[in-house]
């Protein structure tokens, strides 16, 4: 949403925006070089615009120095301050600056916003997580907080309120670690919100065949450290559940035997998946790593015993993989690796709240990019498809974990939006966005793609014509990275993707029309 601003504020914001544009223009305009496939050279990155780590660092520094002027230009109150989280310059020269807010020095949860600045310095608008005026009667709580609580301002819904944020650590039902954030009104003690911070979600690999790995020569052999992609490392937890475990090493640089009985095999799949996802981000999205800063996350394999899941933890900036019920079927297939890393991408961009409709969009984003990474890999042993987790057999009967063409085939996911979809588990409410993406990429109806049969319906019986997978994920990434905020719901996602399609392909484009048709097809109108 774009608030109305008076002429003076609009002019001031334009002046601030012009300074940010200058900051973004400092440094090189092409992706940093690596080796092999790690350079950004494809049309995907060119369409979206390439943002190198050096360029981003300069832009962040410039934007942060200008935050007092930006806050004034936006009409924020005297107690409010801005903190720059990200700056992205697109192929048209428009600069998108993402901010968090504080109020009287307290973090404002749900107060994030994004400004959009044309290449000539004109303000093109602002997207906010909330339109509410950020203000509370007092910053002194009436209730006593737990020693570990953090005092915050909650602006996620309704009127902003002074609140406490506590983090309860434990274990979820399936053995996944839990880091549950609970927001409580500091005046009444009422629970306002809660969300889970843990998001689930030449080597011989178990799922991708023989693959090439980027490794590093060590003192007595080789180690799984990828010097071409931000220094990504893969560790063996040895069935532990904390720490990093041991860096995976090998004497002759030939890793694993392709079976779950060899401990290195899971590490091969995880290391390969991380490298392929990094290359997809750089080549197709013009992004230098998960956070855009050229630094890699790390992977941990062999978590726990009989653990049938994988998860992203933003606090360690790492992916973690269990070995499956039999401890020989690691959840390290390439679409799973892409899925987990993409939780990190979401955290670094829109930071979609992991509950309600925004939580479903968070999960769908990981499915969308995990699927896109699988197609990008072009691996004959694990070819791309619109099935999630089809290789890991998590259900024990050979069926995929999720289906993008008709999500309800998994027995729980929603095909279409309705007023209750936000009450579903985020892995099921994600079905609406997964279905949208499939329709946008491939269209409705029966078809066979890569030897897999699909038959995608629409809520209103309409026919949707797809625009191709690459254009579809370009639109989704642009919407995620520059238009969505932490509170974006399905209506907001439609608005964000329509803005993205307009930016990329034009206001009269077939692509923009297809975005509208695909959302109509899943009942987001």
N, C-alpha and C positions, 0 to 999 in steps of 0.2 A: 504494500500500500504506500502511496506517495502523499504525504501530508501537504496541505497548503502552507506556503511560506510568504511572508510579506516581501516586498521588493528589496528592502535593505538586507534581510537575512539571505535571500537568494543571491544577491550580489556578493555578499561576504562568503557564502559557500562556494561560489564560482571562483573567488580569489584563492581560497584554500585549496580547492580542487586543482587549480592551475599549478600550484606549488607541488602537489602530489604527483601530477603528470610529469613535471620536470624531474622529480626524484625517480620515477619509474623509468624514464628515458635514459638515466645514467647507467652505463654498463653495456654489455653486449646484447644483441637482439636475437641471438640464436641459442639453441640448447648447448649446454656443455658437452664436450665429446667424451666418449667412452670407447669401448671396444665392441666389435661385433654388432649385435642388434641393439645396443644400448644408446645409440645416437637417435636424435629426433629428426626424422627426415620424411615421414609419410604425410599424406594429405590431411590426416586426422589432426595432428598437431598444428599444421599450417592453418587449418580452418579456425581452430580455437584460439591460436596465439600461443607462442612459446614463452614461458617464464622461467629463467634460470635461477639457481639458488643465489648467485651473486646479485642479480638484478632485484630479486625479492628482498634480500637483506637491505640493500640501499633504499628501496621503496618503503620498507617498514620503518627504517630510521627516520626518513623524511616525514612520513605520515604521522609518526608519534610526536615529533617535534611540533607539528602543526595542530595537535589535538585541542589546545585551548581555543584557538580560532575556530576550529570545526565545531566544537561544542556550542560556542556562541552563535555561529551561523545556523546551526540546527535548532536554536531556540531552547536549548536545555537549561535547566535551572542552575542556580549558582552552586548547589551542592553536588551537582553531577559532573563526572569527569569521564573521558573516553580512554580506552586502552585498545590499541590497534592489534588485531589478531591476524589479519591477512591482507595482502594487496595483490590483485590480479589485473594485468593489462591484457585485453583481448586483441584479436587480429585487426579490429577497426580502430584501435588506439584508445578505446574507452577503458578507464581505470575504475575498478570496483574495490572499495576499501571496506573491510569488515571490522566492526568495533564491538567490544564489550563495554559495559558501563559500570561505574561505581556511584554510590550515593553516600555522601558524608564519609567517604573512605570504605564503605561496605560494598561487597560485590552485589550487583543486581542480577539475580537469576531470572532469565527471560527478558532481559533488557537489551539484547544484542540488536544490531542494525547494520545495514550495508548502504553506503552511498555509491552513486554511479556518476562518473564524470567523463564527459566527451573529450576527445583529443584536443579540442580548442579551449578546454577549461570550463565549458558550460556544465552546470549541474543537470543531470538527466533524471534525478529523483532519488528517493530513499525508500528502502524496504526495512520495516521494523518488525521485531517479534511481537511487540505490543504497541498500541497507540496510546496507552494510558500514560498520564503525567506521572513521572516518578517522584513520589513524595510520601513521607510517613510523618505522623504527628510528632514522634519522638524516636530517637535511636537508643533509648534506654528501655530495656525489656522489663515487663512487669513480673515475669517468671524467671526463676533461676535455671540456667542451662546446665547440661551435663558438662563435665570438664573438657570433653573432646569436641563439643559442639562449636560450630562456626556461626557467628552472627552475620546475617545477610538480609537483603531486601528481596522478597519474593514478588515477582511481577509476571509470573507465568500465566495467570488468569485472574480476571476481576481486578479489584482495586489493590495496588501494591501494599504489602504489609511487612512489618518488621518480623523476622523469622529466625529460627535456628536450623542449621543444617547439620545433621549427625550422620555418620557413616557406620553401618552395622556390618561387620565382616563375619563370614561364615561359609557354609557350603550349600549349594542348591541341591534339589532332589536327585539330579543325575550325576552329582559329584563335581560339578563345575564350581570353582570358587565363587563366592558372592561378595559383592561390595555394594550394599544397598544404601542409597542416599535417601534420607527422610527429612522432609521440610515441615517444620512445626511452627505455628503462629506463636510468636514470642509474647503475645498478650493474653490469648485464650487457651493456648496449649493444643488447639485443634490441628490435626494432621492436614496439611495443605496439599502435599504431593510426595511421591516417592518414585525413584527410578533405579534400575540396576546398572552399575557401571561396567560390569563384565559382559561383553557382547559376544554371543555364541553364533551360535553360529557357526671325462667319460665316466657317468654313474649308471647303475642299473636300478631303475625305480620300480615300484610295485604297480603303478598305475599308468605310467607314461613311457614305458619301455626304456631303451638305452638313450641317455640324454647327455649333453655336454654341460659340464659344470665349471664355473669360475671359482678356482681355489687359490690358496696362497701357500708358497713353500715355507715350511717352518724349519726349526732346528734339526728335527729328526724325521722329517717327512713332509706331509701336507696337511692343511687344515681347511675346514669349510668356512672360509672367509672370502667374501666376494669383493675384491678391490675395485672391480669395475662398476659397482652399483652401491656406492655409499658405505662400503664396509660391512654389508650384511653378514652375520654369523649364525651358524646353526649349532645348537647345543643338545646334548643328551641328558635329560633329567634323571635317567636311571630309575624310573618309577617314583621319583620324588615329586613333591607338589609345591616346593618353594625354591627360590634362588634361580640360578641359571644352569646348574649342573656343569657338565664338562664339555668344552669345545670338541666337536667331532673331528678326529684326525685319522690319517691313513698313511701307510708307509710308501705305497707306490702310485697314488693318485687314481686308483681304480676302486670305485666305491660301491658297496652293496652287491647283492646277487639277485635282486628282483623279487625276493620272497620276504614275507613278514618274519621269517625266522632269523634273518640277518639284521642286527640292530642298525647297521648303516643304511639299510634300504629306506626306512622312514625318513631319515635325514636327507637322503638324495631327493625324495619327492618334495620335502619341505623347502629345500634349498633351490631346487629347480622352479617350484611354484613361485617363490619369492622373486627370483630373477626374472621370470616371465612377466609377473605382475608389474615389476619395476619398468621393464621395457615397454609394456602396454601403456603405462602412465606417461612415459616420456615420448614414445613414438606417436601415440594416438591422442593423448590429452595435452601434450606440451607441458607436463608437470614433472619436476625434478624430485621424485620421491614422494612418499606418502604425505609429508608435511610441506613439500615444496622447497625444502631447504637443502636438498642434496644429501641428506643423512638417512641411513637405512634403519629400519627396525631390526629385530632379531627373532629367530625362531627357536622354539623349544619342543623337542619331541620326546616320546615315552613318558607322558605325564600320568602318574597314578597307575592303578591296576584295574583292568576291566573298564576303563573310562571310555565311553562311547560319545565323544563330542570333541569339539575344538573351540577355541575362544580367542578373542582379542582383548587385551588389557591395556588401556591407554596410559595407566600409571607406570608401566614398565616399557611402553611402546614396543610390544612384542606379541607374536602369535604363539599359541600353545596347542599341541595336538595330542590327543589320547590314542591308545593302541587298539581300541575296539574291545568288544566283549571277550574275545579270545586272546587278547594281547598280541595278535599277529596281523591285525587288519587296521593299521594306523589310518586316521582320518586326514590324510595328507594329499588327496587327489587335487588336481590343479584348480578346479572350480572352487574347492573348499579353501585353498590357499588364497586365491583371489578374493573370495568372500571375506575372509578374516582381515586381510590387509585393507580392504575397502571400508571396514569399520573404522580403521585409523584415518582413512581419507575423509570420511564423514565427520569424524571428531575434529579434524583440522580445518574443515570448511563450515558447513551449516551447523554442525554439532547438534543434529536433530535429537531432541529429547527421546529417551528410550522407553517411552510409554505412550499409550493412546495412538492416535493416527500418525503422529510424528514418529513414534517407535516403529510402526509398520513401514513407513517410508524409509527409515534407517535400515531395517532388515532388507527391504526390497532393493535399496541401493547396492548392498553387498551382493545380493543375488544377480542383479543386473550387471555389475562389473565382474563378478566371478564368472558368469556365463560369457561375457565379452572377452575376458582373458583366455578362457578355454578355446574360443574360436580363434583368437589372435595367435595362440600357440601353434595352431595348425599341426597338431601332433596326431599321427596316424593311429597310435595305440589308444589315445583318448581324444577322439575328434570332438569338435564343438557341437553342442546341442542345447536345447532349451529345457533340459532336465537338470535339477540341482542334486548333486551328490549321488549320481547314478552309479559311480564306480565303487563307493565305499560300502554299499549294501547295509545301511544303518538299520533298515527295517527287518533284515534277516530273510527276506523273501525275494530279493533281486529287484525290488521296485525302488525308484528314486525317492529322495526325501521330499522334493517339491516339483511341481510341473508349472511352467510359465504359460503355456497355451490355454490351459483350463485348470487353474490352481485347485479347485475343489476336488480334483481326482485324488488328492492326498487324504481326503476324508475330514479335513478341518479348515482349510484355507478358503477365503472369500473370493469368488469370481468377480463380484460387483460391489460397489459402495452402497451402504445404507447407513442409517443413523446410528446403528449399534456396532458398526465395524471397529470403532475405536475401543470397544470393550473386550475385543478378542485379544488373545496372546499375540504379541508383535510378530511372531513367525507365521501367524494365520492372517492377520490384518494386512500383512505385506502382499497377499495375493492380489489385491486390487491393482497395486502399482506394477507387480510382475506381469499381470495380464495386460495392462496398458502398454508396457514395453514390448511385449510380444506382438500385440496388434500393431503398434507403431512400426516395428521393424519388419514384420512378415505379413501382416494383414489377417483377416478373419477367414474362416472356412477350413476345409480339409486340404492338406498338402503334405508332401514328403520332402524333408530337408535333410541332406546328409544321411539318407537311409532310415531316418526316424519319421514315423507318421504322427502328424498333429491335426487337431480339429478344434479351432478356436471359435467359440460362440461370442455373441454380443448381447448385452442386456435388452436391447430394443429390436433385435433382429436385423440391424443395419449391416451393410457390407463395408469393411474397412480395407483400404489398399495400403500396404506397407511401403515405407520409404527406404528400407534397407537398414541393416544393423548398425553400420558405422554412423550414419546420420542420427539414428535413434540414440546411441550412447553419447554422441557429441551434444545433443540437446539435453540429455539428462545431466551430464557433467556440468554443462554451463549453468543449468538451473540450480543444481546443488551448490556450486562453488560461488555464484555471485548473486543469486536471487532468493534462495531458501534461507530461513532463519531457524533457530532452535524450536520454535513453536509451529512451524509450517504443518498444516493439515492437508487433506486431499484437495480441498478447494484451492488452497494456497499453492499446492503442487501443480495444479492445472495452470494457474496464473503464471507461476515461475517458468514452466516449460513453454508456455505460449510466448512469454517475453524472450526466452532463449532462442526459440525457433525464429522469431522475428529478427533478432540480432544476427543470427547465423545465415538465414536464408531469405529474409525479406517479408514485409507485411502482406504481400500478395502471393506468397509462395505456396506451392503444393505441400511443402513440408509443414507449414503452419496449419494449413487446413487439415492435414493428416493428424496432427497433434489433437486438434479439437474433435475430430472423428473418433480417435482412439479413446479419448476421455469419455465421450458420449457412450462409447461401446461398453464402458465399465461403470456407467451411471454416475459419473462425476460431471455434473452439468451446471 
